[in-house]
Amino acid sequence: MNPYETNRLVGEYLLFHYGAPEEVLPWDFGPSAALDYPVRCVSECVDVASLPSQARALDVGCAVGRATFELARHCAEVIGIDYSRRFVEVAAALASDGVLPYDRTDEGVLSTRLLASVPAEIPRRRVRFEHGDAQELRADLGSFDVVLAANLVDRLAEPARFLARSAGLVKGGGQLIITSPYTWLPEFTAPERWVGGFVADGVPRTTLEGLTTALSEHFTLVRTKDLPFLIREHSRKYQWSVAQASIWRRN
Ligand SMILES: C[S@@+](CC[C@H](N)C(=O)[O-])C[C@H]1O[C@@H](n2cnc3c(N)ncnc32)[C@H](O)[C@@H]1O
């Protein structure tokens, strides 16, 4: 069973993407800098000033879609693609209605009904969601001024296939933003396909080095950025992680 098709992860990701700070982290001693990750993947990584007026954006591995909507603040057309049909259904419902009720797990079977809302000022009509595989994106997607792949590469069976395709997805001068905590796990990616986090010929190889090897023919690395994020599992259990964003400009 794909974990991203389960009720548990649909609820966790709706809270992760749309939860208000007090709904996610009710304490003043928690890592509040890690809130609103999908918003920060756009606000802290996209070079908005260099976008053309009719910019196109793609959010690959969009999950329930918050970063896709955030891209629509700056881009005339935004496509969100995910392999989870449940996530795509939920994101499409938010695009059509702007709101969606969901249950946040609190303790055992206890839960709280919350409402996910797309910020009213975002033009939702600019956004559409579709099911797709990042490793086999349809050929007629066209090219984009911004491609965001947030927390995706270490969840792919063949990340190299997505990286090889990315040159054809980004327009000349366009931006590719890859964020990841580099949590390489054999259940998602066979170790021989990891982009980094291994030793080759006695030399430790980082994922940033692997990304550079895969991308440098067509992209220039502009900068990297540390992006903390917080996923709440239940009232008293969280995953706190620090993704590395690498921001690339298409040559
Ligand atoms: C760790 S989540 C990150 C989601 C979102 N970008 C974020 O930052 O919250 C990984 C996402 O990638 C999606 N995914 C996994 N394999 C995929 C594939 N082959 N093609 C497209 N999406 C995929 C999952 O369904 C899930 O939504």
The ligand as a Gaussian input file, in Angstrom:
#p B3LYP/6-31G(d) Opt

LIG

0 1
 C        7.357000      13.622000       1.305000
 S        5.969000      14.019000       0.314000
 C        6.239000      15.731000      -0.077000
 C        5.012000      16.422000      -0.565000
 C        5.086000      17.922000      -0.768000
 N        5.890000      18.313000      -1.893000
 C        5.583000      18.605000       0.487000
 O        6.670000      19.167000       0.481000
 O        4.853000      18.557000       1.476000
 C        6.354000      13.178000      -1.192000
 C        5.276000      13.347000      -2.249000
 O        5.741000      12.804000      -3.465000
 C        4.705000      12.047000      -4.034000
 N        5.326000      11.055000      -4.916000
 C        5.972000       9.914000      -4.574000
 N        6.399000       9.283000      -5.673000
 C        6.028000      10.040000      -6.728000
 C        6.162000       9.912000      -8.136000
 N        6.772000       8.858000      -8.683000
 N        5.656000      10.878000      -8.921000
 C        5.014000      11.943000      -8.389000
 N        4.822000      12.100000      -7.067000
 C        5.338000      11.172000      -6.248000
 C        3.957000      11.462000      -2.861000
 O        2.663000      11.023000      -3.224000
 C        3.975000      12.649000      -1.917000
 O        2.900000      13.510000      -2.162000

